[in-house]
Amino acid sequence: MILMNLFFCGDIMPGGVLPYQDHYITLELLDYLKSFDFRIGTLEAAIGTDLPYDPVKMAGRQNIVYARNEDFFRVKEMGFDVVSLANNHVWDLGEEGLRNTIKVLQENGIKYCGAGLNIEEASRPAIIEKDGMKIAILAYCMYGNPWLGYVELAGENKAGVNPLDIEKVVYDIKDAKQKYDKAKDTFDKAQDAFGKNKSGDKNPPEPPKDSNGNPLPPPDKNSDDSNRPEPPKDSNGNPLPPPDRN
């Protein structure tokens, strides 16, 4: 019997106030992380230096979470093997930021799942292996919730996150189990949204509903205009550029 000791954690934000601190983690915690076979977490930030903020989130005055390229070393130093990108901040630096995030992960040998340059890539699991045993890690992000903020969904020819649609989740897990020994899923914000039942397991998440209690259909993920609010415009109707952060 093959035993695989896995560490799962939530949001990883390597930037923010950390660059202004002498230490960001204790040696004891680093040693604890190293005691696992694999470390899996959610990279809850776009990675990029001097990239413009996403104009849609700026127009809606929504929180922007990102880390500079030079701050990413913390993720590598903690030894993370896989990160989920299925969250509401991976698009905070727009498509350029997502592309750069993926590039930085690849350069550091860290696998990712839950977002990509199209829905095929966003749906692709990250695979970890020990002694011939392979486990598929799948990741999904909720959408359509006002408190969650704007989420860019991947489409056939459109970059974004892997949407949390239950039928798709079931299909993906069944497909992964045909190819790999085990399949694990991660839902961004799922525990807060759906709670737990008496046994401690997460209840199956329900799709967003309208005022009459009817499930809302998933947005058209193949449309570039899906769920995107209009950016602010000048008097001539031209979109305003994002503000100069410097």
PyMOL commands that set and color helices and strands:
alter all, ss='L'
color gray80, all
select helices_A, chain A and resi 18-20+27-34+55-59+69-71+73-77+94-107+119-123+166-179+190-194
alter helices_A, ss='H'
color red, helices_A
select strands_A, chain A and resi 6-12+38-43+46-47+66-67+82-84+111-113+115-116+126-130+133-141+160-161+182-188
alter strands_A, ss='S'
color yellow, strands_A
deselect
rebuild
show_as cartoon
